[in-house]
C-alpha cells in the first residue's frame, strides 16, 4: 500500500510509472475476471483502467510538443478499446488495449532508467496547481471547506 506521504515524495515521472504499474495490474485482473465469467468484477477492473488512463492523459504537458497530443490520442484509443471490450465482454479486445498500454509503460520505464535521479526544478503540474494553495504552510492541502 502506498501512503499519501510516499506519493508526495515521488517525482511526477515516478508517479506516472506508478500509474502504469497500477493500470497493468488492473488489465490482469480484468482479463482473469472475464475468463472466469465474473463480469461485474471485470467491469470494475476495466473502469479502473479507464480512470488510470484518464489520469495519465490529464498529466500530459502539452507545452512539450506534439508527443503529448499523440499520447492523448493513444490514451483515448486505449480507453475506447477497453470500453468496447467491457461492453462485448471481449478478452481479445482487452488484450489489444493491454498490449498498447504495456508498450507505453515499457517505453516510460526505459526512459526512467536514463532520467536524472534527483527531481529537477519544474513548474507546478496540473494536479499541484489545483490542489496546493500558495501562502499556506508546506504539506497542507486546500480542501475547499
C-alpha positions, -999 to 999 in steps of 0.1 A, spaced: 0 0 0 13 34 -9 7 62 16 0 98 9 34 107 23 51 83 -1 32 99 -30 43 134 -21 80 122 -21 77 109 -57 87 129 -88 60 134 -114 79 108 -135 78 83 -107 40 89 -102 35 82 -139 54 50 -136 31 40 -106 0 48 -127 13 25 -155 20 -2 -129 -15 1 -114 -30 1 -149 -12 -31 -159 -24 -48 -127 -60 -39 -135 -56 -53 -170 -45 -86 -155 -75 -86 -131 -99 -77 -158 -86 -105 -180 -88 -131 -152 -124 -120 -144 -135 -121 -180 -121 -156 -184 -139 -167 -152 -172 -151 -163 -171 -127 -134 -184 -98 -154 -192 -75 -125 -156 -77 -112 -143 -74 -148 -164 -43 -152 -149 -28 -121 -113 -35 -132 -120 -20 -167 -134 11 -151 -103 14 -130 -82 10 -162 -101 39 -178 -97 60 -146 -60 55 -147 -58 62 -184 -77 94 -178 -53 105 -151 -24 98 -174 -40 120 -200 -47 147 -175 -10 148 -166 2 155 -201 23 186 -207 11 200 -240 39 225 -240 63 196 -245 52 193 -282 34 170 -305 42 139 -285 17 150 -258 -10 153 -285 -1 119 -298 -1 103 -264 -35 118 -257 -49 101 -289 -33 68 -278 -48 71 -243 -82 78 -259 -78 48 -282 -70 26 -252 -99 39 -232 -123 34 -262 -110 -2 -268 -114 -10 -231 -150 3 -232 -157 -19 -262 -141 -49 -245 -163 -43 -215 -195 -39 -235 -188 -70 -256 -171 -90 -228 -143 -95 -253 -110 -107 -238 -92 -103 -272 -101 -65 -274 -89 -61 -238 -56 -79 -248 -51 -54 -277 -55 -25 -253 -33 -41 -228 -5 -47 -254 -5 -10 -263 -6 1 -227 22 -23 -219 43 -8 -248 39 27 -235 47 16 -199 78 -2 -211 90 28 -230 83 50 -200 102 27 -176 131 25 -201 133 63 -202 132 65 -164 164 45 -163 183 73 -180 165 102 -163 182 121 -136 177 105 -102 171 138 -84 140 159 -91 148 189 -112 133 224 -109 99 224 -126 67 242 -130 38 231 -109 18 205 -127 -20 205 -132 -25 185 -100 -5 208 -78 -20 240 -94 -55 228 -84 -47 213 -50 -20 233 -33 -26 269 -23 2 295 -22 9 310 12 -1 280 32 24 260 52 41 232 32 24 198 32 -11 213 36 -39 208 12 -68 232 5 -99 211 8 -124 238 -2 -142 237 31 
